Each structure stands twice: as C-alpha cells, then as structure tokens.
Amino acid sequence: MKKFKGYIERWINGEKVRGIVVSPYDIQECVRVYNAIVQNKTPEFINGKVKEILDKCNILTTSEGIGWKII
C-alpha cells in the first residue's frame, strides 16, 4: 500500500514514475481504488493499467466479471 500511495502522490504532483505511463483517467481510477481500500472496501475496476500498477505494488486482485476485484 505504501508503494501504491507513493505512486499516486507523485502523479498528483505532476511527477512521473519510471516504467509506468499513465493517463489522467488511470490516475483518477487509482485514487478511487486507493480510497476504497483505505475504507476497508473491496473495489472493482476494469482498467487494465490499474491492474498492472496494483500487480507492481503487490496488491492482490481476482477476476470479477469483465474486470478485477481487490482481495
């Protein structure tokens, strides 16, 4: 979670994260997922880039319909 939060803070400050190219929509979706995790919810999402970012941060996900869900 610490790594994921660090990525989000850097993107919001206009910085780049080496090896990850994101769009404003990807950043917004990461913020939504992060806020839901902090509130002890299990968010669902369909954005493949968010899945890639969560995998790099070692946050476990599972398939859910056409997208993924945080475990």
PDB file of N, CA, C and O in Angstrom:
ATOM      1  N   MET A   1       0.826  -1.196   0.000  1.00  0.00           N
ATOM      2  CA  MET A   1       0.000   0.000   0.000  1.00  0.00           C
ATOM      3  C   MET A   1       0.867   1.254   0.000  1.00  0.00           C
ATOM      4  O   MET A   1       0.518   2.264  -0.611  1.00  0.00           O
ATOM      5  N   LYS A   2       1.998   1.176   0.691  1.00  0.00           N
ATOM      6  CA  LYS A   2       2.875   2.340   0.773  1.00  0.00           C
ATOM      7  C   LYS A   2       3.395   2.724  -0.616  1.00  0.00           C
ATOM      8  O   LYS A   2       3.464   3.904  -0.959  1.00  0.00           O
ATOM      9  N   LYS A   3       3.755   1.718  -1.401  1.00  0.00           N
ATOM     10  CA  LYS A   3       4.267   1.952  -2.744  1.00  0.00           C
ATOM     11  C   LYS A   3       3.168   2.550  -3.634  1.00  0.00           C
ATOM     12  O   LYS A   3       3.414   3.483  -4.398  1.00  0.00           O
ATOM     13  N   PHE A   4       1.949   1.995  -3.523  1.00  0.00           N
ATOM     14  CA  PHE A   4       0.808   2.479  -4.306  1.00  0.00           C
ATOM     15  C   PHE A   4       0.497   3.930  -3.958  1.00  0.00           C
ATOM     16  O   PHE A   4       0.259   4.747  -4.847  1.00  0.00           O
ATOM     17  N   LYS A   5       0.498   4.248  -2.673  1.00  0.00           N
ATOM     18  CA  LYS A   5       0.247   5.621  -2.227  1.00  0.00           C
ATOM     19  C   LYS A   5       1.338   6.564  -2.750  1.00  0.00           C
ATOM     20  O   LYS A   5       1.046   7.687  -3.161  1.00  0.00           O
ATOM     21  N   GLY A   6       2.588   6.103  -2.733  1.00  0.00           N
ATOM     22  CA  GLY A   6       3.693   6.912  -3.240  1.00  0.00           C
ATOM     23  C   GLY A   6       3.538   7.221  -4.718  1.00  0.00           C
ATOM     24  O   GLY A   6       3.787   8.346  -5.150  1.00  0.00           O
ATOM     25  N   TYR A   7       3.127   6.223  -5.495  1.00  0.00           N
ATOM     26  CA  TYR A   7       2.890   6.438  -6.929  1.00  0.00           C
ATOM     27  C   TYR A   7       1.818   7.504  -7.127  1.00  0.00           C
ATOM     28  O   TYR A   7       1.998   8.437  -7.910  1.00  0.00           O
ATOM     29  N   ILE A   8       0.710   7.362  -6.417  1.00  0.00           N
ATOM     30  CA  ILE A   8      -0.405   8.304  -6.568  1.00  0.00           C
ATOM     31  C   ILE A   8       0.028   9.722  -6.204  1.00  0.00           C
ATOM     32  O   ILE A   8      -0.300  10.672  -6.915  1.00  0.00           O
ATOM     33  N   GLU A   9       0.759   9.871  -5.106  1.00  0.00           N
ATOM     34  CA  GLU A   9       1.227  11.201  -4.693  1.00  0.00           C
ATOM     35  C   GLU A   9       2.132  11.818  -5.750  1.00  0.00           C
ATOM     36  O   GLU A   9       2.037  13.013  -6.028  1.00  0.00           O
ATOM     37  N   ARG A  10       3.001  11.017  -6.338  1.00  0.00           N
ATOM     38  CA  ARG A  10       3.896  11.545  -7.371  1.00  0.00           C
ATOM     39  C   ARG A  10       3.118  11.991  -8.600  1.00  0.00           C
ATOM     40  O   ARG A  10       3.402  13.049  -9.161  1.00  0.00           O
ATOM     41  N   TRP A  11       2.142  11.198  -9.024  1.00  0.00           N
ATOM     42  CA  TRP A  11       1.342  11.562 -10.204  1.00  0.00           C
ATOM     43  C   TRP A  11       0.529  12.817  -9.946  1.00  0.00           C
ATOM     44  O   TRP A  11       0.418  13.669 -10.828  1.00  0.00           O
ATOM     45  N   ILE A  12      -0.038  12.949  -8.763  1.00  0.00           N
ATOM     46  CA  ILE A  12      -0.838  14.130  -8.441  1.00  0.00           C
ATOM     47  C   ILE A  12       0.042  15.386  -8.425  1.00  0.00           C
ATOM     48  O   ILE A  12      -0.420  16.471  -8.777  1.00  0.00           O
ATOM     49  N   ASN A  13       1.300  15.241  -8.019  1.00  0.00           N
ATOM     50  CA  ASN A  13       2.237  16.363  -8.004  1.00  0.00           C
ATOM     51  C   ASN A  13       2.817  16.652  -9.383  1.00  0.00           C
ATOM     52  O   ASN A  13       3.638  17.558  -9.527  1.00  0.00           O
ATOM     53  N   GLY A  14       2.403  15.895 -10.400  1.00  0.00           N
ATOM     54  CA  GLY A  14       2.872  16.137 -11.761  1.00  0.00           C
ATOM     55  C   GLY A  14       4.166  15.432 -12.100  1.00  0.00           C
ATOM     56  O   GLY A  14       4.732  15.670 -13.167  1.00  0.00           O
ATOM     57  N   GLU A  15       4.644  14.577 -11.228  1.00  0.00           N
ATOM     58  CA  GLU A  15       5.878  13.837 -11.478  1.00  0.00           C
ATOM     59  C   GLU A  15       5.562  12.550 -12.234  1.00  0.00           C
ATOM     60  O   GLU A  15       4.401  12.162 -12.369  1.00  0.00           O
ATOM     61  N   LYS A  16       6.611  11.897 -12.723  1.00  0.00           N
ATOM     62  CA  LYS A  16       6.445  10.635 -13.429  1.00  0.00           C
ATOM     63  C   LYS A  16       7.031   9.512 -12.591  1.00  0.00           C
ATOM     64  O   LYS A  16       7.926   9.726 -11.774  1.00  0.00           O
ATOM     65  N   VAL A  17       6.514   8.322 -12.808  1.00  0.00           N
ATOM     66  CA  VAL A  17       7.049   7.130 -12.163  1.00  0.00           C
ATOM     67  C   VAL A  17       7.735   6.327 -13.252  1.00  0.00           C
ATOM     68  O   VAL A  17       7.141   6.025 -14.287  1.00  0.00           O
ATOM     69  N   ARG A  18       8.977   5.988 -13.009  1.00  0.00           N
ATOM     70  CA  ARG A  18       9.772   5.293 -14.011  1.00  0.00           C
ATOM     71  C   ARG A  18       9.146   3.937 -14.351  1.00  0.00           C
ATOM     72  O   ARG A  18       8.843   3.138 -13.466  1.00  0.00           O
ATOM     73  N   GLY A  19       8.959   3.700 -15.644  1.00  0.00           N
ATOM     74  CA  GLY A  19       8.434   2.432 -16.111  1.00  0.00           C
ATOM     75  C   GLY A  19       6.923   2.348 -16.202  1.00  0.00           C
ATOM     76  O   GLY A  19       6.394   1.337 -16.665  1.00  0.00           O
ATOM     77  N   ILE A  20       6.207   3.392 -15.770  1.00  0.00           N
ATOM     78  CA  ILE A  20       4.743   3.375 -15.827  1.00  0.00           C
ATOM     79  C   ILE A  20       4.259   4.655 -16.509  1.00  0.00           C
ATOM     80  O   ILE A  20       4.510   5.763 -16.034  1.00  0.00           O
ATOM     81  N   VAL A  21       3.567   4.480 -17.618  1.00  0.00           N
ATOM     82  CA  VAL A  21       2.979   5.615 -18.338  1.00  0.00           C
ATOM     83  C   VAL A  21       1.476   5.583 -18.074  1.00  0.00           C
ATOM     84  O   VAL A  21       0.806   4.600 -18.391  1.00  0.00           O
ATOM     85  N   VAL A  22       0.952   6.654 -17.494  1.00  0.00           N
ATOM     86  CA  VAL A  22      -0.462   6.693 -17.138  1.00  0.00           C
ATOM     87  C   VAL A  22      -1.150   7.919 -17.730  1.00  0.00           C
ATOM     88  O   VAL A  22      -0.527   8.950 -17.981  1.00  0.00           O
ATOM     89  N   SER A  23      -2.445   7.771 -17.944  1.00  0.00           N
ATOM     90  CA  SER A  23      -3.270   8.883 -18.398  1.00  0.00           C
ATOM     91  C   SER A  23      -3.961   9.493 -17.180  1.00  0.00           C
ATOM     92  O   SER A  23      -3.961   8.893 -16.105  1.00  0.00           O
ATOM     93  N   PRO A  24      -4.548  10.678 -17.337  1.00  0.00           N
ATOM     94  CA  PRO A  24      -5.294  11.261 -16.214  1.00  0.00           C
ATOM     95  C   PRO A  24      -6.417  10.339 -15.716  1.00  0.00           C
ATOM     96  O   PRO A  24      -6.699  10.302 -14.518  1.00  0.00           O
ATOM     97  N   TYR A  25      -7.050   9.604 -16.621  1.00  0.00           N
ATOM     98  CA  TYR A  25      -8.096   8.666 -16.211  1.00  0.00           C
ATOM     99  C   TYR A  25      -7.517   7.552 -15.333  1.00  0.00           C
ATOM    100  O   TYR A  25      -8.130   7.160 -14.340  1.00  0.00           O
ATOM    101  N   ASP A  26      -6.337   7.043 -15.702  1.00  0.00           N
ATOM    102  CA  ASP A  26      -5.693   5.993 -14.908  1.00  0.00           C
ATOM    103  C   ASP A  26      -5.392   6.497 -13.496  1.00  0.00           C
ATOM    104  O   ASP A  26      -5.589   5.772 -12.521  1.00  0.00           O
ATOM    105  N   ILE A  27      -4.926   7.713 -13.392  1.00  0.00           N
ATOM    106  CA  ILE A  27      -4.622   8.301 -12.080  1.00  0.00           C
ATOM    107  C   ILE A  27      -5.892   8.430 -11.258  1.00  0.00           C
ATOM    108  O   ILE A  27      -5.905   8.090 -10.075  1.00  0.00           O
ATOM    109  N   GLN A  28      -6.958   8.917 -11.874  1.00  0.00           N
ATOM    110  CA  GLN A  28      -8.235   9.083 -11.183  1.00  0.00           C
ATOM    111  C   GLN A  28      -8.761   7.735 -10.690  1.00  0.00           C
ATOM    112  O   GLN A  28      -9.275   7.637  -9.576  1.00  0.00           O
ATOM    113  N   GLU A  29      -8.633   6.712 -11.509  1.00  0.00           N
ATOM    114  CA  GLU A  29      -9.099   5.375 -11.132  1.00  0.00           C
ATOM    115  C   GLU A  29      -8.240   4.801 -10.001  1.00  0.00           C
ATOM    116  O   GLU A  29      -8.764   4.131  -9.111  1.00  0.00           O
ATOM    117  N   CYS A  30      -6.940   5.054 -10.024  1.00  0.00           N
ATOM    118  CA  CYS A  30      -6.062   4.606  -8.939  1.00  0.00           C
ATOM    119  C   CYS A  30      -6.456   5.279  -7.626  1.00  0.00           C
ATOM    120  O   CYS A  30      -6.478   4.630  -6.580  1.00  0.00           O
ATOM    121  N   VAL A  31      -6.760   6.553  -7.674  1.00  0.00           N
ATOM    122  CA  VAL A  31      -7.185   7.276  -6.471  1.00  0.00           C
ATOM    123  C   VAL A  31      -8.486   6.688  -5.938  1.00  0.00           C
ATOM    124  O   VAL A  31      -8.635   6.504  -4.730  1.00  0.00           O
ATOM    125  N   ARG A  32      -9.425   6.393  -6.826  1.00  0.00           N
ATOM    126  CA  ARG A  32     -10.702   5.804  -6.403  1.00  0.00           C
ATOM    127  C   ARG A  32     -10.481   4.444  -5.740  1.00  0.00           C
ATOM    128  O   ARG A  32     -11.064   4.159  -4.694  1.00  0.00           O
ATOM    129  N   VAL A  33      -9.645   3.610  -6.345  1.00  0.00           N
ATOM    130  CA  VAL A  33      -9.363   2.285  -5.784  1.00  0.00           C
ATOM    131  C   VAL A  33      -8.649   2.424  -4.447  1.00  0.00           C
ATOM    132  O   VAL A  33      -8.987   1.726  -3.491  1.00  0.00           O
ATOM    133  N   TYR A  34      -7.668   3.314  -4.368  1.00  0.00           N
ATOM    134  CA  TYR A  34      -6.925   3.507  -3.113  1.00  0.00           C
ATOM    135  C   TYR A  34      -7.857   3.958  -1.982  1.00  0.00           C
ATOM    136  O   TYR A  34      -7.786   3.430  -0.872  1.00  0.00           O
ATOM    137  N   ASN A  35      -8.726   4.929  -2.260  1.00  0.00           N
ATOM    138  CA  ASN A  35      -9.660   5.419  -1.240  1.00  0.00           C
ATOM    139  C   ASN A  35     -10.591   4.312  -0.755  1.00  0.00           C
ATOM    140  O   ASN A  35     -10.901   4.236   0.434  1.00  0.00           O
ATOM    141  N   ALA A  36     -11.034   3.458  -1.667  1.00  0.00           N
ATOM    142  CA  ALA A  36     -11.906   2.351  -1.276  1.00  0.00           C
ATOM    143  C   ALA A  36     -11.151   1.343  -0.407  1.00  0.00           C
ATOM    144  O   ALA A  36     -11.711   0.824   0.558  1.00  0.00           O
ATOM    145  N   ILE A  37      -9.898   1.061  -0.733  1.00  0.00           N
ATOM    146  CA  ILE A  37      -9.102   0.128   0.066  1.00  0.00           C
ATOM    147  C   ILE A  37      -8.906   0.673   1.469  1.00  0.00           C
ATOM    148  O   ILE A  37      -9.018  -0.070   2.444  1.00  0.00           O
ATOM    149  N   VAL A  38      -8.614   1.962   1.582  1.00  0.00           N
ATOM    150  CA  VAL A  38      -8.405   2.592   2.891  1.00  0.00           C
ATOM    151  C   VAL A  38      -9.678   2.502   3.745  1.00  0.00           C
ATOM    152  O   VAL A  38      -9.598   2.406   4.970  1.00  0.00           O
ATOM    153  N   GLN A  39     -10.840   2.533   3.103  1.00  0.00           N
ATOM    154  CA  GLN A  39     -12.112   2.446   3.818  1.00  0.00           C
ATOM    155  C   GLN A  39     -12.554   0.996   4.037  1.00  0.00           C
ATOM    156  O   GLN A  39     -13.711   0.746   4.374  1.00  0.00           O
ATOM    157  N   ASN A  40     -11.631   0.034   3.846  1.00  0.00           N
ATOM    158  CA  ASN A  40     -11.882  -1.402   4.031  1.00  0.00           C
ATOM    159  C   ASN A  40     -12.983  -1.944   3.130  1.00  0.00           C
ATOM    160  O   ASN A  40     -13.752  -2.817   3.531  1.00  0.00           O
ATOM    161  N   LYS A  41     -13.051  -1.421   1.914  1.00  0.00           N
ATOM    162  CA  LYS A  41     -13.987  -1.925   0.915  1.00  0.00           C
ATOM    163  C   LYS A  41     -13.208  -2.764  -0.098  1.00  0.00           C
ATOM    164  O   LYS A  41     -11.977  -2.743  -0.097  1.00  0.00           O
ATOM    165  N   THR A  42     -13.897  -3.490  -0.945  1.00  0.00           N
ATOM    166  CA  THR A  42     -13.251  -4.275  -1.995  1.00  0.00           C
ATOM    167  C   THR A  42     -13.700  -3.738  -3.353  1.00  0.00           C
ATOM    168  O   THR A  42     -14.680  -4.221  -3.921  1.00  0.00           O
ATOM    169  N   PRO A  43     -12.983  -2.739  -3.875  1.00  0.00           N
ATOM    170  CA  PRO A  43     -13.406  -2.101  -5.123  1.00  0.00           C
ATOM    171  C   PRO A  43     -13.230  -3.009  -6.339  1.00  0.00           C
ATOM    172  O   PRO A  43     -12.349  -3.867  -6.373  1.00  0.00           O
ATOM    173  N   GLU A  44     -14.084  -2.799  -7.325  1.00  0.00           N
ATOM    174  CA  GLU A  44     -13.983  -3.474  -8.606  1.00  0.00           C
ATOM    175  C   GLU A  44     -13.601  -2.444  -9.660  1.00  0.00           C
ATOM    176  O   GLU A  44     -13.954  -1.270  -9.553  1.00  0.00           O
ATOM    177  N   PHE A  45     -12.869  -2.900 -10.685  1.00  0.00           N
ATOM    178  CA  PHE A  45     -12.435  -1.989 -11.745  1.00  0.00           C
ATOM    179  C   PHE A  45     -12.215  -2.784 -13.014  1.00  0.00           C
ATOM    180  O   PHE A  45     -12.054  -4.003 -12.960  1.00  0.00           O
ATOM    181  N   ILE A  46     -12.204  -2.105 -14.172  1.00  0.00           N
ATOM    182  CA  ILE A  46     -11.993  -2.778 -15.451  1.00  0.00           C
ATOM    183  C   ILE A  46     -10.772  -2.233 -16.189  1.00  0.00           C
ATOM    184  O   ILE A  46     -10.486  -2.667 -17.306  1.00  0.00           O
ATOM    185  N   ASN A  47     -10.062  -1.308 -15.594  1.00  0.00           N
ATOM    186  CA  ASN A  47      -8.914  -0.670 -16.232  1.00  0.00           C
ATOM    187  C   ASN A  47      -7.682  -1.574 -16.122  1.00  0.00           C
ATOM    188  O   ASN A  47      -7.206  -1.857 -15.023  1.00  0.00           O
ATOM    189  N   GLY A  48      -7.177  -2.020 -17.265  1.00  0.00           N
ATOM    190  CA  GLY A  48      -6.009  -2.905 -17.299  1.00  0.00           C
ATOM    191  C   GLY A  48      -4.748  -2.245 -16.763  1.00  0.00           C
ATOM    192  O   GLY A  48      -3.902  -2.923 -16.180  1.00  0.00           O
ATOM    193  N   LYS A  49      -4.605  -0.943 -16.945  1.00  0.00           N
ATOM    194  CA  LYS A  49      -3.425  -0.231 -16.449  1.00  0.00           C
ATOM    195  C   LYS A  49      -3.420  -0.219 -14.926  1.00  0.00           C
ATOM    196  O   LYS A  49      -2.364  -0.352 -14.307  1.00  0.00           O
ATOM    197  N   VAL A  50      -4.595  -0.059 -14.316  1.00  0.00           N
ATOM    198  CA  VAL A  50      -4.707  -0.093 -12.853  1.00  0.00           C
ATOM    199  C   VAL A  50      -4.309  -1.478 -12.350  1.00  0.00           C
ATOM    200  O   VAL A  50      -3.627  -1.596 -11.333  1.00  0.00           O
ATOM    201  N   LYS A  51      -4.732  -2.526 -13.058  1.00  0.00           N
ATOM    202  CA  LYS A  51      -4.358  -3.904 -12.693  1.00  0.00           C
ATOM    203  C   LYS A  51      -2.842  -4.058 -12.725  1.00  0.00           C
ATOM    204  O   LYS A  51      -2.256  -4.650 -11.818  1.00  0.00           O
ATOM    205  N   GLU A  52      -2.210  -3.529 -13.764  1.00  0.00           N
ATOM    206  CA  GLU A  52      -0.755  -3.597 -13.901  1.00  0.00           C
ATOM    207  C   GLU A  52      -0.063  -2.877 -12.737  1.00  0.00           C
ATOM    208  O   GLU A  52       0.914  -3.383 -12.185  1.00  0.00           O
ATOM    209  N   ILE A  53      -0.562  -1.718 -12.374  1.00  0.00           N
ATOM    210  CA  ILE A  53       0.011  -0.933 -11.277  1.00  0.00           C
ATOM    211  C   ILE A  53      -0.148  -1.678  -9.948  1.00  0.00           C
ATOM    212  O   ILE A  53       0.791  -1.747  -9.154  1.00  0.00           O
ATOM    213  N   LEU A  54      -1.330  -2.227  -9.713  1.00  0.00           N
ATOM    214  CA  LEU A  54      -1.576  -2.977  -8.474  1.00  0.00           C
ATOM    215  C   LEU A  54      -0.671  -4.204  -8.394  1.00  0.00           C
ATOM    216  O   LEU A  54      -0.196  -4.552  -7.313  1.00  0.00           O
ATOM    217  N   ASP A  55      -0.429  -4.861  -9.526  1.00  0.00           N
ATOM    218  CA  ASP A  55       0.483  -6.008  -9.538  1.00  0.00           C
ATOM    219  C   ASP A  55       1.897  -5.590  -9.154  1.00  0.00           C
ATOM    220  O   ASP A  55       2.575  -6.302  -8.413  1.00  0.00           O
ATOM    221  N   LYS A  56       2.346  -4.443  -9.651  1.00  0.00           N
ATOM    222  CA  LYS A  56       3.686  -3.948  -9.310  1.00  0.00           C
ATOM    223  C   LYS A  56       3.791  -3.592  -7.832  1.00  0.00           C
ATOM    224  O   LYS A  56       4.876  -3.640  -7.254  1.00  0.00           O
ATOM    225  N   CYS A  57       2.662  -3.233  -7.220  1.00  0.00           N
ATOM    226  CA  CYS A  57       2.638  -2.865  -5.811  1.00  0.00           C
ATOM    227  C   CYS A  57       2.318  -4.059  -4.907  1.00  0.00           C
ATOM    228  O   CYS A  57       2.150  -3.895  -3.699  1.00  0.00           O
ATOM    229  N   ASN A  58       2.234  -5.252  -5.487  1.00  0.00           N
ATOM    230  CA  ASN A  58       1.937  -6.490  -4.747  1.00  0.00           C
ATOM    231  C   ASN A  58       0.600  -6.436  -4.011  1.00  0.00           C
ATOM    232  O   ASN A  58       0.482  -6.947  -2.898  1.00  0.00           O
ATOM    233  N   ILE A  59      -0.403  -5.821  -4.630  1.00  0.00           N
ATOM    234  CA  ILE A  59      -1.757  -5.795  -4.088  1.00  0.00           C
ATOM    235  C   ILE A  59      -2.538  -6.868  -4.841  1.00  0.00           C
ATOM    236  O   ILE A  59      -2.640  -6.817  -6.067  1.00  0.00           O
ATOM    237  N   LEU A  60      -3.084  -7.830  -4.120  1.00  0.00           N
ATOM    238  CA  LEU A  60      -3.741  -8.981  -4.723  1.00  0.00           C
ATOM    239  C   LEU A  60      -5.096  -8.631  -5.308  1.00  0.00           C
ATOM    240  O   LEU A  60      -5.880  -7.891  -4.712  1.00  0.00           O
ATOM    241  N   THR A  61      -5.358  -9.186  -6.504  1.00  0.00           N
ATOM    242  CA  THR A  61      -6.636  -8.996  -7.178  1.00  0.00           C
ATOM    243  C   THR A  61      -7.146 -10.347  -7.663  1.00  0.00           C
ATOM    244  O   THR A  61      -6.390 -11.315  -7.752  1.00  0.00           O
ATOM    245  N   THR A  62      -8.414 -10.398  -7.969  1.00  0.00           N
ATOM    246  CA  THR A  62      -9.027 -11.594  -8.531  1.00  0.00           C
ATOM    247  C   THR A  62      -9.965 -11.181  -9.656  1.00  0.00           C
ATOM    248  O   THR A  62     -10.464 -10.056  -9.673  1.00  0.00           O
ATOM    249  N   SER A  63     -10.203 -12.086 -10.589  1.00  0.00           N
ATOM    250  CA  SER A  63     -11.126 -11.796 -11.691  1.00  0.00           C
ATOM    251  C   SER A  63     -12.542 -11.653 -11.162  1.00  0.00           C
ATOM    252  O   SER A  63     -12.977 -12.401 -10.286  1.00  0.00           O
ATOM    253  N   GLU A  64     -13.249 -10.681 -11.710  1.00  0.00           N
ATOM    254  CA  GLU A  64     -14.634 -10.412 -11.289  1.00  0.00           C
ATOM    255  C   GLU A  64     -15.381  -9.913 -12.513  1.00  0.00           C
ATOM    256  O   GLU A  64     -15.233  -8.755 -12.903  1.00  0.00           O
ATOM    257  N   GLY A  65     -16.189 -10.787 -13.128  1.00  0.00           N
ATOM    258  CA  GLY A  65     -16.920 -10.395 -14.332  1.00  0.00           C
ATOM    259  C   GLY A  65     -15.957 -10.078 -15.452  1.00  0.00           C
ATOM    260  O   GLY A  65     -15.135 -10.916 -15.821  1.00  0.00           O
ATOM    261  N   ILE A  66     -16.049  -8.866 -16.002  1.00  0.00           N
ATOM    262  CA  ILE A  66     -15.135  -8.465 -17.079  1.00  0.00           C
ATOM    263  C   ILE A  66     -13.912  -7.727 -16.563  1.00  0.00           C
ATOM    264  O   ILE A  66     -13.065  -7.318 -17.356  1.00  0.00           O
ATOM    265  N   GLY A  67     -13.802  -7.549 -15.264  1.00  0.00           N
ATOM    266  CA  GLY A  67     -12.685  -6.804 -14.689  1.00  0.00           C
ATOM    267  C   GLY A  67     -12.026  -7.547 -13.551  1.00  0.00           C
ATOM    268  O   GLY A  67     -11.880  -8.769 -13.588  1.00  0.00           O
ATOM    269  N   TRP A  68     -11.634  -6.802 -12.545  1.00  0.00           N
ATOM    270  CA  TRP A  68     -10.942  -7.362 -11.389  1.00  0.00           C
ATOM    271  C   TRP A  68     -11.508  -6.772 -10.098  1.00  0.00           C
ATOM    272  O   TRP A  68     -12.214  -5.763 -10.106  1.00  0.00           O
ATOM    273  N   LYS A  69     -11.176  -7.430  -8.999  1.00  0.00           N
ATOM    274  CA  LYS A  69     -11.633  -7.005  -7.676  1.00  0.00           C
ATOM    275  C   LYS A  69     -10.473  -7.182  -6.711  1.00  0.00           C
ATOM    276  O   LYS A  69      -9.734  -8.162  -6.799  1.00  0.00           O
ATOM    277  N   ILE A  70     -10.308  -6.238  -5.790  1.00  0.00           N
ATOM    278  CA  ILE A  70      -9.278  -6.329  -4.767  1.00  0.00           C
ATOM    279  C   ILE A  70      -9.679  -7.426  -3.781  1.00  0.00           C
ATOM    280  O   ILE A  70     -10.840  -7.519  -3.383  1.00  0.00           O
ATOM    281  N   ILE A  71      -8.730  -8.236  -3.400  1.00  0.00           N
ATOM    282  CA  ILE A  71      -8.999  -9.320  -2.428  1.00  0.00           C
ATOM    283  C   ILE A  71      -8.935  -8.771  -1.025  1.00  0.00           C
ATOM    284  O   ILE A  71      -9.130  -9.512  -0.062  1.00  0.00           O
TER     285      ILE A  71
END
